[in-house]
Amino acid sequence: TPTPAPTTAQPSASSAAPSENPSSARSDLPSPSPSNIFSQSPTMQPTATESSRPTVTDDILIAQKIERVVKNATPNSSFTGPYTLEIGALDWLVAWDEWITLQTEEELIKERYVLVLSSFKMNMGFWFDQYNFLDVTTSVCEWGRLDNPISQVPVLSCDDMGRVRSISLVANNLSGVIPSELDMLESLRTLDFESNRLGGRIPSRLGELINLEVFRVGSNELNGMIPTEFGNLQVLRELRLSRNARLNGRIPTQMNTIRTLQTLMIEGTGLTNAEAMCEIGIVWDMFQSDCQSSNSTCTCCTHCCLDGRKCAPNIT
């Protein structure tokens, strides 16, 4: 039989923030995530027997550790006021997760929180069956080891330290917004969300991913401008923004300092000032813009397009 729960009161889903002294009776908590989140896969429900679970005291200490790590890494405003997805992701870890122990590194707890929160923010409902995502008993490195059927690379991969190194979710019917909290995945080198239905702005905080080499978000519904903070991505090799019609504004001059760029694709957007990227002196593998248009010039583009279509080699 399950270990009896202590009498400490449980936080409700409508509370302003999770309790500072959560109970060990995790299965008694209300579902913190969207209403259909646990119906996707039985692997998300705790199945451990009494003999394999921590003691009641350990359970409480683990929950306290999770809350401390997450709150230290996240702005306080995320855990005040009405119920938020940030509160939901934290509650999910406290209520359901069985992989985190008292010995788990804080960085790994933080990355686990980021991926749970990302699954909520990008409506990843069918991932659970397809990729074993949010399995409560395995590390995040096991959550996406299967290949994405479109990109033919693993959905998620980790480095030797167990830190998330790449995320590839091409054509996975994602919606919602790109989570700014992805900036906490400090070892991230590849982020590929092409061909989905993601909206909103590109988070400026992604400019803090100083190890990022590949950023692909083409064929989505993004709007706004390229964040000036992207000038901090000094090892970026590939930037694909194509066919986001509501992306607009000038390419930030701060990006002129990125000498590692080999691929830049901005056709089918409202982005301007492509010619500024010719000042870097890069020999491009691929640089596409709508330079067939009469009001756009790009002397160094490898290909010129018209409204994101009819792309042809640039012979100027």
N, C-alpha and C positions, 0 to 999 in steps of 0.2 A: 504493500500500500504506500501511497506517496507520503513523504515526510510532512507532518502537520505544519501548518503555517502559523507564525506568530501572530499576535493580536494587533500588530501595528497596522494602522489604517492605510488603505491603498489609495493612491491618487486616482481621481476620476479623469475621463477623457476631456472633460470641460474645465479642469483645473488649470490655473495659470502656469504651473510648472510641475514637474515630477517631484515627489517627496525627496527630501534630503536623506531620509532613512527608510528606503523602500523595503517592503517585506520580501521574504523569500518565496512567498506563495505566488510564483510568477504566473501560473496557469489561471489564477483567479482574477488577474487584471483584465479589464476590457480590451478588446482588440484596438491597438493604437493606430492602425493604418486604415486606409480606405476599406469600406465594408466588404469588398470582395477579395481582399488581399490574401486571406487565408484559405479561400476556396480553390485556389489555383493548384496547390500541390500538397499532398499529405506530408512531404518531407519538411514542410515549414512548421508542423506541430511537434512540440516536444514529445519524445518517445522513450526517453531514458528511464530505466528502472531505478528503484530506490537505491540499490547498491552502487550504481554508477554515478549518482548525483552527488554534488557537494553537500556538506552538512548545512543545517539551517544557518548557522553562524557564517560559514563561508559564502553562502548564497547572498546574504545581506551585504557582506564586505565586497563581493564582486559587483553587486548592483551599485553600491556607493562609489566604487572605483570607476565604473562606466560613467556615471553621472559627472564625477569630477573631471575626467578626461574630456568628455564631450563639451561640458560647459566652459572649460578653460580654453577650448579651441574655437568656440563659437560665440558671436556677439550676444550679450545678455538679452538684447531685445527679442531674440528668437524664442525665448522661453518665458516671455511675459505677455499678458493680454490674452486674447482668445486662443483657442486650440490651434496649433500650427503643425505643418508637416515636420518641422524640426522636433517638436515635442513628440510627434508620432514615431519618428525614427528612433529617438532616445527610448521611448516606452517599449518599442519593439525589442531593442537590445536587452532592456531590463527584464521584460516579461517572458521572452521566448528564447533568447540565444543561449546555447549550451556550450559553445566552443570557447568562449572567453573564460579564463581562470584567473586566480590571483597572481599568477606568474606571467600572464600575457603582457607583452610590451605595450606601452601606452600608444606608440605610433601605430601599432596594428589595430588597436581598439578604435583609434581616430579614423583610420582608413575604412574600417568596417562600417562605422557610422556614416561616413560619406557615401558609401555605395548603397546602404539601405535608404538614406535620404534621397539619393539620385533616383532610385527605383520608384520612389513616391512622386518626385517632381517631374519625371519624364514618362509616367504612366506605363511602366514596364510590366503590365499584368501577365502577359503570356510567357515571360521569361522563365518562370518557375519550372514549368514542365520542359521547356525546350533546352534550357541551359543549366538546370539545377541551381538557379540563382536563389539566394536567401536560404540556403540549406543551413539550419541552425547548428549542425554538428560538424561542419567542415570549414576550413579557412577560405578566405575570399579567393585565394589562388585556385581553388577547386570549383568555384562558382561558374566560371566561364571557360573551362578548358576545351570544350567542344568548339569546332570551327564554325565561324559565321558562314552560312551557306552561300552568301554573296561575295564576301571578301576573301573567303577561303583561308582565313587566319583565325586563331583562337579569339573568342569574344573578349577574354581578359587574360592577361599574362602577368607574371610577377618576376622580380629579380631574385637573386640568391638569398636575399634577406627577407623575402616574403612581402616586399613592398610592390604595390601595383605599378607596372611598367607600361602597359598598353591597354586600351579599351577600343574595341572595334564593333560598332553596332550599326553597320550599313544596312539600310532598308529593313529596319526592325519595327516600323510602325510606331516610332516614338512620337510623343506629343508633349505639350507643356513647354518648359523652358530649360535651357542649359544651366545646371546648378553652379552657382558661383563657388560653392564649397569644394568643387573639384580642385581648387588651388591648394587644398591640403594634401593632395596626392603628390608629394614633393619629388618622387622618383619618376613621375609620369613622362614618357617620351612620345607616345602616340595617342591621339584622341581623334577618333573617326566616327562622326555621326551623320555621314552623308545619306541623302535620299530618305529623309524622314519628314515629320511635320512639326519640327520644333520651331517655336516662335520666340518673340521677345528680343532683347538685345544680347549681343555677345558680352558676357560678364568681363568687366575691366580687371577683376581679380585674377583672371586666367593669365594676365601678364606677369604674375608672380611665379609661374611654372618655368623656372629658368632652365630646366632640363628638357623642355618640350622641343621636339624635332619635327613632328608632323601634326598639323591641325586641319582636319577636313570636315567642313559643315555645308558643303554644296548641296543644292536641291532641297532646301528647307524653306521656312517661312520667317526667317530672321529679319529684323529691322534695325534702324539706327546706324551708327558709324562704327568703324574699326576703332577700338579703344587705343588711345595714345600709349597706354601701358604695354602694348604689344611690341614697342620698341625695346623692351627689356628682354625679349626672347632671342638672345644672341646666338643660339645654336639652331634656330628654326631653319629647316631645309625646305619644307613644303607647306604652303598655305592655300587651301582651296575654299573659296567663298562663292563659287559660281551659282547662278540661278537662284539667288535670293533677291527678288525684285525690289524689296523695300529696304535693302541695305543701301545707304547713301552717304554723301559727304566725300570729302577729300581723303585720300590715303594719307595717314599721318606722316609728317616729315621725319618723325622719330624712327620710322622703319628704314630710313636710308642708312642706318648704321649697321643693319643686319647683313653681314658679308657671307653668311652661309646659305642664303636662300638660293634654291635651284628651280623651284616650281612656284608660280603664283598665278592663280586663275580667278579672275574677277568678272568674267563675261556674264551678262544677264543680271547685272546689279546696277544700282545707281551710283556706284563709286566712281569718283573722278580723280584726276591728277595722276593717272598712270605714268605719264612721262617722267614724273619725279623719281620713279624707281629705275629709270634709265641712267640716272646720275651716279648710281652705285658702281657701274662698270662691271656688272656681273655678266658672264656668258650663260644665259638661261638655258636650262633643259626644256622648260615649258613656261611661257608667259602669255596668257590669253586675256584679252580685254575686248571691249566693243569698239575697237579702233577702226572698224569700217564706217562708223558713224561720222558725219561731217563735223561734229563738235567734240570729237575725241581724237587725241593724238598719242601714239605710243611707238616711237621709232625703234625701240629695242624689243618689242613684243615678237614672239616667235609666230603667233597666230593672231589674226584679227577676226572678230565676229561682228554680227549685227543683231543686237538685242538677244544675245546669248545663243544665236543659231548661225548657220551658214559660215562656220569658222573655216578659215583658209590660211595657208602660210602667208606671213607678212613679207612681201617682196620689196618693201621700200628700203 
